[in-house]
């Protein structure tokens, strides 16, 4: 009888630009033959298998005080991360970089001011737009009448080509102004996958 054992583990490491590093308690990356282009590592029964993935575009922005009037682009004015300088915090537009078309995960949320007065039948709607066309829609109906914050979130994977634009847009009845809360008004775009 032959017994075969296999051990599979994941090694975490950080990629920043062209450098790669591991947490201080980890095995030395160079001793495993890992380079800056290695982004996934499997270790199975003594055999190291490295998989190289293409670099991802990563955008994170927050804070919006956009006043919604009809379908309006939500402008996230605080650009926290933008790996390829693809997001414009002045107009809320992400432009897919040259050579980086494909599937992108897009997530956006926005929150109205607490001073907004809502009545039964009002709605808050969020859109993911590609080249100005609505690709995904998410709606929130406030739970009743009164002054309150309303939070709307949307997330989807969209297929885009280089040069295409991605935006989060909002629509509210009445025409609300967004709260400016950085924790509730966020945009994340990651891809291509």
C-alpha positions as CSV (number, residue, x, y, z in Angstrom):
1,X,0.0,0.0,0.0
2,X,1.4,3.4,-1.0
3,X,0.4,6.6,0.9
4,X,0.7,9.8,-0.9
5,X,0.4,13.1,1.0
6,X,-0.1,16.5,-0.5
7,X,0.1,19.8,1.2
8,X,-1.4,22.9,-0.5
9,X,-0.8,26.4,1.0
10,X,-1.1,30.0,-0.1
11,X,1.7,32.4,0.5
12,X,0.7,36.0,0.8
13,X,2.8,38.8,-0.5
14,X,2.6,42.4,-1.6
15,X,3.2,43.7,-5.1
16,X,3.9,47.4,-5.5
17,X,4.9,48.5,-8.9
18,X,7.9,46.4,-9.9
19,X,8.8,45.3,-6.3
20,X,7.5,42.3,-4.4
21,X,7.7,41.7,-0.7
22,X,6.4,39.2,1.9
23,X,5.2,39.8,5.5
24,X,8.2,39.5,7.9
25,X,7.0,36.1,9.2
26,X,6.9,34.6,5.7
27,X,9.4,32.4,3.9
28,X,11.9,34.3,1.8
29,X,10.4,34.9,-1.6
30,X,13.7,34.8,-3.4
31,X,14.4,31.4,-2.0
32,X,11.2,30.1,-3.7
33,X,12.1,31.7,-7.0
34,X,9.3,34.3,-6.9
35,X,9.8,37.4,-9.0
36,X,7.8,40.7,-9.3
37,X,5.7,39.2,-12.1
38,X,4.6,36.2,-9.9
39,X,1.2,36.8,-8.4
40,X,-0.1,33.4,-7.4
41,X,1.9,30.5,-5.9
42,X,0.9,26.9,-5.1
43,X,3.2,24.5,-3.2
44,X,2.2,20.9,-3.7
45,X,4.3,18.0,-2.3
46,X,7.5,19.9,-2.6
47,X,6.9,21.3,-6.1
48,X,6.5,25.1,-6.3
49,X,4.2,26.2,-9.1
50,X,4.1,29.9,-9.9
51,X,1.4,31.4,-12.1
52,X,1.9,34.8,-13.7
53,X,-1.0,37.0,-14.1
54,X,-1.2,40.3,-15.9
55,X,-1.2,43.5,-13.8
56,X,-4.7,44.7,-12.8
57,X,-6.0,48.3,-13.0
58,X,-7.1,49.3,-9.5
59,X,-9.2,52.4,-8.7
60,X,-10.7,53.4,-5.3
61,X,-12.3,56.8,-4.8
62,X,-14.6,58.2,-2.3
63,X,-16.4,61.3,-1.1
64,X,-19.2,62.8,-3.2
65,X,-21.4,65.8,-2.7
66,X,-23.0,65.5,-6.2
67,X,-26.5,67.1,-6.5
68,X,-28.7,64.6,-8.4
69,X,-31.0,66.1,-11.0
70,X,-32.3,63.5,-13.5
71,X,-29.7,60.8,-14.2
72,X,-26.5,62.4,-13.0
73,X,-22.9,61.1,-13.0
74,X,-21.7,60.6,-9.4
75,X,-18.4,62.4,-9.0
76,X,-16.2,60.7,-6.3
77,X,-13.8,63.6,-5.7
78,X,-11.2,61.9,-3.4
79,X,-9.0,59.6,-5.5
80,X,-7.4,57.2,-3.0
81,X,-5.9,54.7,-5.5
82,X,-5.5,54.8,-9.2
83,X,-2.9,52.4,-10.5
84,X,-3.1,53.6,-14.2
85,X,-4.3,57.2,-13.8
86,X,-7.5,56.1,-15.5
87,X,-10.0,57.8,-13.2
88,X,-10.9,61.5,-13.4
89,X,-12.0,62.8,-10.0
90,X,-13.2,66.1,-11.6
91,X,-15.9,64.4,-13.7
92,X,-16.4,60.9,-12.3
93,X,-15.2,59.1,-15.4
94,X,-13.0,56.0,-15.6
95,X,-11.4,55.4,-19.0
96,X,-10.1,51.9,-19.8
97,X,-6.4,52.1,-20.4
98,X,-4.8,51.2,-23.7
99,X,-4.2,47.4,-23.9
100,X,-6.3,46.7,-20.8
101,X,-9.8,45.9,-22.2
102,X,-11.7,42.9,-20.7
103,X,-14.0,42.2,-17.8
104,X,-13.9,44.7,-15.0
105,X,-15.6,44.5,-11.5
106,X,-17.3,47.8,-10.8
107,X,-18.8,48.7,-7.4
108,X,-20.3,52.0,-6.4
109,X,-22.3,53.3,-3.5
110,X,-23.8,56.7,-2.6
111,X,-25.7,58.1,0.3
112,X,-28.0,61.1,0.4
113,X,-28.0,63.8,3.0
114,X,-30.0,63.2,6.2
115,X,-31.8,66.5,5.5
116,X,-33.5,65.0,2.4
117,X,-37.3,64.7,2.9
118,X,-38.7,61.5,1.3
119,X,-42.3,60.5,0.8
120,X,-43.9,57.2,-0.1
121,X,-43.2,56.3,-3.7
122,X,-39.8,58.2,-3.9
123,X,-36.9,56.2,-5.1
124,X,-33.1,56.3,-5.3
125,X,-31.6,54.6,-8.4
126,X,-28.0,53.8,-9.2
127,X,-26.6,52.9,-12.6
128,X,-23.3,51.5,-14.0
129,X,-22.8,53.1,-17.3
130,X,-20.4,52.1,-20.1
131,X,-20.0,54.8,-22.7
132,X,-23.1,56.6,-21.4
133,X,-25.3,53.5,-21.7
134,X,-26.9,52.0,-18.6
135,X,-25.6,48.5,-18.2
136,X,-26.8,47.7,-14.6
137,X,-29.5,49.3,-12.5
138,X,-30.1,49.1,-8.7
139,X,-33.0,50.8,-6.9
140,X,-33.8,51.6,-3.3
141,X,-37.2,52.7,-2.1
142,X,-37.0,54.6,1.2
143,X,-39.0,52.8,4.0
144,X,-41.4,55.7,4.5
145,X,-41.8,59.4,4.8
146,X,-39.5,61.7,6.6
147,X,-35.9,63.1,6.6
148,X,-33.3,60.4,6.3
149,X,-30.1,59.1,4.6
150,X,-30.7,56.7,1.8
151,X,-27.9,54.5,0.7
152,X,-27.8,52.9,-2.7
153,X,-25.1,50.3,-3.8
154,X,-24.5,48.6,-7.1
155,X,-21.9,46.1,-8.3
156,X,-21.4,44.1,-11.5
157,X,-18.8,42.8,-13.9
158,X,-18.9,44.7,-17.3
159,X,-17.0,43.9,-20.5
160,X,-15.2,46.9,-21.9
161,X,-12.6,47.7,-24.6
162,X,-9.6,50.1,-24.3
163,X,-10.9,53.7,-24.4
164,X,-14.4,52.8,-23.1
165,X,-15.7,54.9,-20.2
166,X,-17.3,53.7,-17.0
167,X,-19.3,55.8,-14.7
168,X,-21.7,55.4,-11.7
169,X,-24.8,57.5,-12.1
170,X,-27.6,58.3,-9.8
171,X,-31.2,59.4,-9.9
172,X,-33.4,60.4,-7.0
173,X,-36.9,61.6,-6.4
174,X,-36.8,64.2,-5.0
175,X,-33.5,65.5,-6.4
176,X,-31.2,64.8,-3.5
177,X,-27.6,66.0,-2.7
178,X,-25.1,63.3,-1.7
179,X,-23.8,63.3,1.9
180,X,-20.1,63.6,1.3
181,X,-19.5,60.7,3.7
182,X,-16.3,59.0,2.5
183,X,-17.3,55.6,4.0
184,X,-20.7,55.6,2.2
185,X,-19.8,57.2,-1.1
186,X,-17.3,54.9,-2.7
187,X,-16.2,53.7,-6.1
188,X,-14.1,50.6,-6.8
189,X,-13.0,49.4,-10.2
190,X,-10.7,46.3,-10.7
191,X,-9.8,44.5,-13.9
192,X,-9.3,43.2,-16.4
193,X,-10.0,39.6,-15.5
